[in-house]
Amino acid sequence: MDPVSQLASAGTFRVLKEPLAFLRALELLFAIFAFATCGGYSGGLRLSVDCVNKTESNLSIDVAFAYPFRLHQVTFEVPTCEGKERQKVALIGDSSSSAEFFVTVAVFAFLYSLAATVVYIFFQNKYRENNRGPLIDFIVTVVFSFLWLVGSSAWAKGLSDVKVATDPKEVLLLMSACKQPSNKCMAVHSPVMSSLNTSVVFGFLNFILWAGNIWFVFKETGWHSSSQRYLSDPVERHSSSYNQGGYNQDSYGSSSGYNQQASLGPSSDEFGQQPGGPASFTNQI
């Protein structure tokens, strides 16, 4: 039997059924989807310029762009419809900072999730033997939750700028030939942004996963166990003091009631003297 089968038969992978390890495995997969849909993107648009002089027209102007979306470096040539002179046009905008930050967070989140999952499966006893492992895991989870929120929000804004800068209507306004009513300028096809939209969705899903996993990691730390003891101790003290007070009150009530009955009841001497008084008085008479 190979080592993997032995580990599986021994129940090593049962830890993946627990919320902590299961969410780590989901974070690993969602991180792959996030940086793959953003970092692997390449797209483009096609324009056409139909001049009055047909020989100067260009009906297929391709504009290609890709990650990391430094659009100001994307240049292409278009006819000016004024002889053979051509105009060099560049797109507007630079969304490389937000895109690269988003992909960087996704890559490091993938690496950490992979390492954490391996530790959960194969080194779970060492992970839980002291508080250092869960504490580091908790701090890293909080940090990555914040980074996913910031990175996804920044990339959503950056993607909005990319859509505006690559809109064919906006690009046509950059061409001098399209400012003349006699020339006909139009967009042949627009860029497809579906994968980039998906990357933003995966970014916020990663934030939800990491933020939700904070609680399960916190339960592994000593902070959670100490807080549980702090909450349980006052309850136990209150319960013991209540029981002690009830016992004293019962014993006090029973003793006081007994004494009260003893004090109210007539004594044997007093009861015996009552008939003796009238007897002596009769004898004297």
Buried (B, 14 or more C-beta within 10 A) or exposed (E): EEEEEEEEEEEBBEBBEEEBBBBBBBBBBBBBBBBBBBBEBEBBBBBBBBBEEEEBBBEEBEBEBEBBBBBEEBEBEBBBBBEEEBBEBEBBBBBBBBBBBBBBBBBBBBEBBBEBBEBBBBEBEEBEEEBEBBBBBBEBBBEBBBBBBBBBBBBBEBBEBBBEBBBBEEBBEBBBBBEBEEBBBEBEEBBEBEBBBBBBBBBBBBBEBBBBBBEBBBBBBEBBEEEEEEEEEEEEEEEEEEEEEEEEEEEEEEEEEEEEEEEEEEEEEEEEEEEEEEEEEEEEE
